[in-house]
Amino acid sequence: MLAKNNRLRDKKTISYIFKNGKRTNGSFFSLIYLPANENNFKAVFLIAKKVSKKATRRNRIRRLLSEAVRLIQKEKNLPKINLVVRVLFDPKEVKLDNIKKDFEKCFEKLS
């Protein structure tokens, strides 16, 4: 799980990022981002009921994504951005390593 200071919570900020942000895609998610005004990286993970009707499955996906970003942040200095991760479909049987590699490819595109 991401640290509290790395979580994006403000609905106005999330809406602003959706409207004005730049986009890039991973294999099963879309990244929408803007440069941050603050000095740290912030992220939020959005998973609609369309992806999975079961809350337990959506929470599992959210935990995997959050852990992948946390591990990458620990290894590398991520750019100072506000990031919205929107899951497009259910990644059945996807491992943490695959998610982490996919995020790393997307973060290379950002730099």
N, C-alpha and C positions, 0 to 999 in steps of 0.2 A: 504494500500500500504506500502511496505517496505521502510524504510529510505534509502536515497541514499548510505550511507556507508555500507548498508547490501545487495546491489544489485550487482550481478556478471555480468560484462559487457564485459570483455575481451574475444574475440573469441578464442585466443590461449589457454587461461586457460580452457575454456569450452571444447575445443577439447581434451586437456590433461586429463581432468577429465573423459571424455567419454572413452578414451583409457585405462587409468590406475586406474580408480576409482572402489570402491567396490559398490555393488548393493544390494538393498532390494526393495521389492514391497509392495505397498498398494493395496487397492481394485481396483482402476482404474488408478493408476499412479505408476511410477518407480522412485526410488531415486537412484542417482549415486553421491557418495561423496568421498572426500579426506580430510585429515587434512589440515587446513589452515596455511599458513605462517604468516598471520597477526593475530591480536589479536581479531578479531570479526568474527561472523557468516556471510556468504554471500550466496545468493541463486539466481537462475534464473529459470524461469518457461517456458518450451518449449511445445507448443501445435501446432501440425501439421495440415495442411488443411485436412488431412485424418480423423482427429477427427471430424471436422465440417467445412463445406464449408463456413459458415457465420462468418465473422470477429466479429460480435457483440457477437455471442455465444462463440467464442474462448476468447474474451476479458472478458466476464462474468466469464468463468472458471478460467482465470488467476487472476482476482480480488478476487474470492472466495479462491483460493489457497494461494494467497499472504496474505489475511486477516487472514486466519487460522494460517499461520506460524507467522505472526506478533503477534497474540494473545498468541500463545504458548511462543514466545520469551519474551513477556511482563510478563507472569506468571513464567516462569522457565528460568534458564540459559541454553541456548542451547550450545552444544559442539562447539568448534571453528573449523568449517568445511566449505569447499566450497561445495555447494549442487546444483545439477542439478535435477529438478523435470520434468519428462517427462510424459505427459498425454498419456495413452494408448488408451482410448476410451471416448466418451462423457458420462459423468455421469448425465443422465437426472434426473431432479427432486431431486437432492441431496442437502441437507441443509448444512449450514456452520458448525453446530454442528457435523454432521457425518464426514465431511472432517477433522475437528479438531481432533476428536477421532482417525481417521485413521492415521493422522500425528503423534499423540502422541504415538501410538503403534509402528510406524516405528522408531521414535526417541528413544524409549526404547530399540529397537534392536541395535541401534548404540552405546549406552552407555555400 
